[in-house]
Amino acid sequence: MPSKPHALAGSLLGLLALLATPAFAQTPAPSLNSGDTAWLLTSSALVLLMTIPGLGLFYSGMVRKKNVLATLAQSFGATALVSVLWMVMSYSLAFKANSNPSLNQFIGDFSYLFLQPMKVDSLSGTISESVFMLFQMTFAIITPALIAGAFADRMKFSAFLWFIGLWLIFVYCPIAHMVWGGGLLFTMGALDYAGGSVVHLNAGTAALVTCLVLGKRIGYGRENMSPHNLVLSVIGASLLWVGWFGFNAGSAVTAGFNAGMAALATQIATAAAALSWMFAEWAIAKKPSVLGMISGAVAGLVAITPASGFVDPVGALIIGITAGVVCYVAAVWMKKALGYDDSLDAWGIHGVGGALGAILTGAFASSAINPAGKGWLNDGNIGQMLIQLYDVGITFLYCAVGTFIILKLVDMIIGLRVSPEVEVEGLDINLHGETVHD
């Protein structure tokens, strides 16, 4: 039998061990995961590849020869301007919480102005915050660049730069914050894995408003405005397809199971949409065009973007098939019926495809793929469909009104559209003093 002093000492040791247990049970502080960081660095490069040269070649191959360099300049100029603005203020506005709860529903704050609080060892989850910031920068770059497809051949380059700078701050950042930064749509439970509403519906809506405000190209419907070099467009579309793996699978942030499933869903939907657009065009126009195939592929990429991390392969297949047909109708028949001049079908593919993908995410999201996504058909959560409709409606209305105001402001100050003489002769020689060929 132990003596009383020994028993007392044992009791004290046991009590100390009991008190110390919670300290040892605490979750360890996050640390840098080199695998996750390497994957996001790779994804950032892939997404940047989508704008230059991917989007630049895709768009420049579809315009007339006299406007090739002007179209490339828009993608390159957007990349440079948005990179600087993202560093100066836009990252903070999109992804930092506003101390005012009411304002935080719509926009962040200026706490990361010029990225001053960011240190070399700052973390965002398990990755370097500088890498996360860079990854989100590439999304912000391509979004306003997509809008240029609607007003090709007729906007001043100076007006373009002012427009996308203001649009980034006053339209893109609030939508990104509402969906991804903890704002209104995020708290509602909207599902947007990689940018169906933030990037594509947002850009597509702005594209529609811009082409309506600018009006039709001179000679539209009377002159031949066929693509001058579809080889460039095929190369651009191919680069978009490859880069989109960084777009969608990179949005998993970690190099894990969800990134792999997002990549697989992306490939399936893209291929299915390319085929469904091709067969729809083949049945109606009697010939499967190369332009139709690459447009279908991009439509599939757009539609699977919000769903990629939430759906299984069957859901991805259905989304892709649907997107190819619906976007074909929007880009070819709806544009013709309504008579607006969306030069390179930015609304028909990105706007319609982004809205379609966002809505179908609510139908096909599966908690078996991602616990954060409980959809209608797999989990019986029909309420998710209503949330996705709210997401589409709010994004469309906010973007449409904001874009219209910015366009009118820029038009009032410096003018939006080039003169008729410049438009007829070509933007390359008049705006940039260069031509593709001597």
N, C-alpha and C positions, 0 to 999 in steps of 0.2 A: 504494500500500500504506500503510495507516494506521500512524502511529508507535506505539511501545509505550505511552506515556502515554495517547494517545487510545484505544487498544484496551482498556487497563485501566479507563479511565473508562467506556467503553461497557459493559464486562462488569459493573461495579458497578451501573450504572443498570439493566441488564437483570435483575440479581439482585434489586435493590430492587423493580422492577416485579413480578417473580414473587412475592416475599414479600407484596406489597400486594394481589395478586389476590384471595385469600380474603376479605379485608375488604370489597372491593367486591362480592363474590358473595354475601355474607350476605343472608338474607331481611330485608327492611325491617320495622321494628316496626309492629304493627297501628295503624291510624289510623281515626278516626271516619268511617264512610260515611253521609252524610246521607240517601241514598235508603233504605238498610236501616233506619236509625233512624226515618225518617218512616213506613215501612211498619209497623214494630213498634209505634210510637205509635198508629197507626190501628187495628191489630189489637187492642191493649189496650183501646181504647174499644169495639170491636165485641164483645169477650168480656165486658166489664163489662155491656154492653147485654143480654147473654143472661140475666144474673141479675135485674137490675132495669132494665127492666120485664119482660123476656122470660119467665123462669121464674115470676116472681111472678104475672103475668097468666095464664099457662098453667095453673098450679096453682089459683089462686083462682077461675077460671071453672068448675073441675070440682068444687069443694066446695059444700056447701049454703050458702044465703044467710047463715045465722047465724055462719059461720066464715070469711067472705071476708077481713076485715081481719086476723084472726089468721094466716091463710095468707100474706098480703102481708107482715105483720110479720116472719115467719120469713125470707123472702128479704132484706128490707131489713136486719134485725138481723144476719143472717149476713154481709152485705157489710161492715157497719161493724166487727163484732167481728173477723172474719178479717183485715181490712186492718191493724188495729192489731197483732194477734198475729204476722202475717207480718213486719211491720217489726221488732217486738221480738226475735223469736227464730226463727220458723219458716222464713224464707228461709235462714238460716244452717244450720239443721238439715237442710234438704232439699238444698241445692246446694253447700255448702262441704265440702271433703274433710276427713275426720277424720285426725289425725296417727297414730292407732292403726290399722294396716291391718286388724285383725280387726273393730274397731268400724265402720270405713269401709264394710264390706260391707253395713251395715244403717242407718247414720245418720251425719249430718255432725257438726259441733261448734258451739261458741258463739263462734267467732272473729268473726262479724259481728253480735254482739249489739247491738241498737239501730242497726244499720248503721253503726257507728262507723268502720270502716276505709274505707267508701265515700266517694270524693271526687267533686266535680262532674265531673272529667274521667276518672273510672275507666271502663275499657272491658271489655266482654264480647265478645270477637271484634271485629267491626267496628261495634258499636253501643254506646251508653252503657250502663253497667251499671245505672244507675238505671231505664232503660227496660226492660231485661231483667228486673229485679226486679219492676217494675210488671206486666209481661206475665204472669209466673209467679204473681203475686198474684191476678190475675183467675181463673186456673185453680183456685187454692186457695179462692177465694170460692165458685165455683159448685159445687164438689164436695160439701161438707157441705150446701149448700142443696138439692141434689137429693134427699138422704135424706128430707127433710121430706115428700115425696110419699107415703111409706109410712105415716106416723103422723098424717096430717092428721086434724083433728077431736078429738084426744084427748090431746095432750101439753101440759104446762105450758110457758109461755114461758120461765120461769126455768130449768126443767130443760133446755129446748132450748138455751139459751145456754151453760150449763155443759157439756152434752153435746158440742156442736160445737166448743167451745174445746178440750176435752180430746181429742176425736177428731182434730182438726187436728194437734195436737202428737204424739200417740202412735200414730196410724194413718196419716194422710195423709203426714206428713213422712217416716217411714221407707219407705213404698212409693215415694214420689217419689224419694227418694235411691237406693233400690235399682234403680229403672228409669232415671232420668234423671241422677242425681247421681254416677254412677261406682260404684255399689254392686253387690250380688250379681247381680241380674238383668241389669244393664248389662254386666257382665263375662262373663256367660253368652251374651250376644248376643241378648237379647230385643228384638223390634222393637215399639215403641209410639210412633208418630210424634207423636200429639197427645193421648193420654190414654185409650186404650181400657181399659187395666188401671188406670192411676194414678187416673183420674177416674171412669169409668163402672162398671167392674166393682167398684171399690172402694166407690163410693157405693151401687151396687145391692146389694152384699152386706150393707153396713151397714143398708140399708133393710129387707132381708128379716129380719135378726136383730132389728131394732128392732120391727117389726110383730109378730113372734112373741113378744117379751118383753112388749110392751104388751098384747097380746090384741086381740080384735075390738072394733069400735065397738058401742055399745049399739044394738040394733035391726038389726045387720048381717044381711042375708039375709031380714029380715022387713019392714023399712020401706023406703020409696022414698028412695034416696040418689043420685038422678040429679044431674048437673051443673046448677047454678042459672043459668049464663049461658055458653053455648058460644062466643058472640061474643068474650068476653074470652080464652078459650082459643085461638081461632083467631088472634087478634092476637098472643098470647104465642108460639104456635108459629111464626108468621111472623117475629117478631123473633128467635127462636132460629135459624131457618133462615138469616137474613141474618147474624146475629152469628157463626154457625159458620164463616164464611169467615175471620174473624179467628182463630178457634180452630184450624182445620186449616191454612190457607194461612199464617197467621202463624207457625206452628211451624217453617216453613222458616227463620225468623229473617231471612234475606236476601230482598230483593225480586228474585228470579231465576226461572229456569225451573222449579225444583221447587215454588215457591209457586204458579205458574200451574197446574201439573199437579195439585197438591193441591186447588186450588179447583175445577177441572173434575171431579175424582173425587168431590168432596163433592156437587156439584150432581147428577151422574148417579145416585149411590147414593141420595140423598134422594128424588129423583123416582121412582126404581124401587121403593123400599120403600113409598112412599105408595100407589102403584098396586097392588103385590102384596098389601099388607094389605087395601086396598079390595076387590080382586077375591076374596080369600079370604073376607072377611066377606060379600060379596055372594053368593057361592056357598053359604055355610053358613047365614047369618042371613037371606038373601033381600033385604037392603037395605044399600046402601053408606052407612054413617053418616059424618057430618062428624067426629065424635070419632075414628072409625077412621082416616080419612084423615090427620088431623094426628098421631095416635099413630104411624101408619106412617112418616110423614116423620121424626119424632123418632127412631124406631128405626133408620132409614137413616142419619141423622146420627151416631148413636151407633156403629153398626157400622163405618162408614167411617173413624171417627176414628183408630184405630191404624194403618190401612192407607193413609190418604190420600196420604202422600208416597212410597209404595213401589209402588203399583199403577197399571196403565194403565187406560184407559177401560173396556175389556171386563171387567177384574177388578172395577172399581167397580160396573158394572152387575150382575154376578153376586152380589156381596156385598149390594147393595141389595135385589135380588129375594129372596134368601135371608132377609135380616133381617126383611123385612115379614111373611113367612109364619111364621118361627120365633117372632118376638116376639108375633105375634097368638095363636099357640097358647099361649105362655107366659103372656101377660097375661090371656087369656080362659079357656082350657080348663084349663091347669095350676093356676091359682089356684082355679078352681071345684072341681077334682077334689081338691085337697089341703086346701082350706077355710081358708086363711090370709087375713087382711084387709090386703092391700097396697092402701091406699086409692086411690092414683092410679097404680098399676102401676110404681112405681120399680124394683122388682126385675125384673119381666117385660120392661121396655124397657131400662133401663140396665144391670142386672146380666147378663141373658141376652144383650142386644145387645152389651155390651162384651166378654163372653167369646167370643161368636161372631165378632165382628170381629177379636179378637186371634188366634184360631185360623186364621181365613181369611187373615189377613195372611201367615202362614207358608206358605200354599198359593199365593197370588197375587202376592206380592212379586216384583219384577223388577229385576235389576241394571241393565237398560237404562233404567229410570226413575230409580233411585237406587242407585249402587254399593254403598251400605251395606246394601241389602236383597236378599238372594239367597234366593228362595223355592223351593218344591218344583216347581210346574208349569212355571215359566219357566226355572229354572236347574238343576233336578234336585237341589236341596238339600233332601232330605226331612228331614234333621236339624233344619231350622228349625221344622218342625211340632212336634217333640218339645220344643224350647226354648220355643215359644209355649204348649204345654200346661203346662210347668213354670211359666211366667209366670202363667198363669191359676190354677193350683193353689196356688201360694205366696201370691198376692194374696188369693185367696178365704179360705184358711185363716187367714192372719195377720189379715186384716180381721175375719173372723167372731169369732175369739177375742178380739181387742182390743176390738171393739165391745161384745161381751157383758160384758166386765169393766167397761168404762166405764159402761154402762147400769146395771149392778147397783150400782156405787159411787154414782152420782147418785141412784138410787132409794133407797138406804139413807140418804143424807144429807138430801135435800129431797123425794124422791118424784118419780116421772116423770109420772104420769097425773092429770088433773084429776078432781074428784069426779063421781059420776054426775049430780048436780044441775046442775053447771056444763056437763057434756057435753050434757045434754038441752036446757038453755036456750040454750047457744051460747057459744063462746069469745070472740067479739067483745065482747059487753057485759060479761062477767064478768072477762076478763083485761085488756081494754084500755079498758073504759068507753065504748065507741063502737059504733055500728052503721052499716051501709052506708046505710040509709034511716031517716029519722025514723019 
